[in-house]
Amino acid sequence: MNRKKLGEFGERFAAQTLVNEGYSIRDRNWRVLEGELDIVAEREGVIVFVEVKTRVSDIFGNPEESITKQKQKRIVRAALAYLKAMQIEDADWRIDMVAVECNARGEVLRYDHYENAISGQLRDFLC
């Protein structure tokens, strides 16, 4: 499975699992100049931006290690752009991360959902 197909697989698996956990999916692969949001979900009135990282091996590190400070900035900026575009800037929101590890046959070995995976002061992400 190539890298693109692996990412798509992980995002589909994560979206279905989130639905099973009571989330509704608002958007997938939402793109703006600031970046891309893998999954935009909602649960109990909270908008949840979900970054999905999928790996087959840990040669390049585990999924959790792949979200650099620069990537965090892009996700926050894209989330803010989404809220503005949808005219819901006053909504409660957070950024979660989903880690998916699978084997070469596409069988999921691990799924971990981290709520509030990216947090901090907005000024730290906007400069």
N, C-alpha and C positions, 0 to 999 in steps of 0.2 A: 504494500500500500504506500503510495507516494505521500509526500508531506501535506499536500493540499487535501487529498482524500482523507488522510488521517485527521486533519483539523475539522473537516466537514463531519466526519463520523463522530468525533468527540462532541462537537456542538449539537448534533442531532440527539445524541445520547443524553447530554446534559439537559437540553430543552425538554425532552420527554420525561426525564427524572424530575425536573422542576415542576412540570405539570402534575405528575403523580404526587408531589409534595404539596400541592395546593396553590401553586403559582399560576398566573395566566401570562402567556407570552404576548407582549405588545409588538415587538419587532425582533428581527434577527439580521445580523450583518448590516447594521445601520451605519452608513458612511457619511462623513463630512470632511472638510479640509483638515480639521483638528485631529481626526483619527477615525477608528472604527469601533463600534460596540458589537460584541459577539451576540449577546442576548440582552434584550430589555424586557424585563418581566415586572409583574406587579403582584403583591400579596398584601392583603389587609390594608389597602390604601397607600402602601409604600412602593415607590418605583425602585426597582432593583436592577442595576447595571451589572451584568455578569460577564467576567472575562474567563474564557475557557482555555485551558492549556492541556493538550493531549500528547502523551509520549508512549512510544513502544519500548524504549529502553532508557536507562539513566546515563548513557554515554555523555550526553550534553547536560546532565543534571536532571533533577526531578522537576515536574511541572511548576511547583511552587517557587523554585529558584529563578524562573524565567521572567518574572515581572520586575524589571529594573526600575529605577527612579524615573528615567526618561519615559518608559512605557506607562508608569503610573500617571505622569503628567498628561500624556496623550489621552488616557482613558478619562481622567477628570475633565479635561477640556472638551472632549467629545460628549460626555454626560451633560455638562452645562449647555452645550450647543443643542443637544436633544431636548432638554427641558425648555429652552427658549423657543425652538422650532415648534414644539407641541403646545406652546403657551401654557405651560404648567410649572413655571419657575418657582412657585410657592409650595410645590408638592414636597412631601417628605421623601427622601431618597438615600440610597447607600450603594456602595460598590462591593460586590462579592466576587469571589474567585472559585472556580471549579477546576479541580485537578482530575484528569482521567488518565489512567494507565491501562494499556491493553497489550495483548501479545500479538504476534505476527498474523494470527488467524482472525484478529478483530474481536477477540473475546475480552470483555472488560475485566481487568484484574482488581482495579481500585477506582473508587469514585469518592472524592472528598469535596464537600461544599463548605467554604469558609465565608461566613458573613462578615461584613465590614472589613474586608481584606485590605482595603486602602482607606486610610483615614488620616486626618490631620487638619491643619488650617488651610483654607483655600488659597491664601496668599503664597503658601509654599509651592503650590501647583501652577500658579498663574504667571510666575515670573520666569 
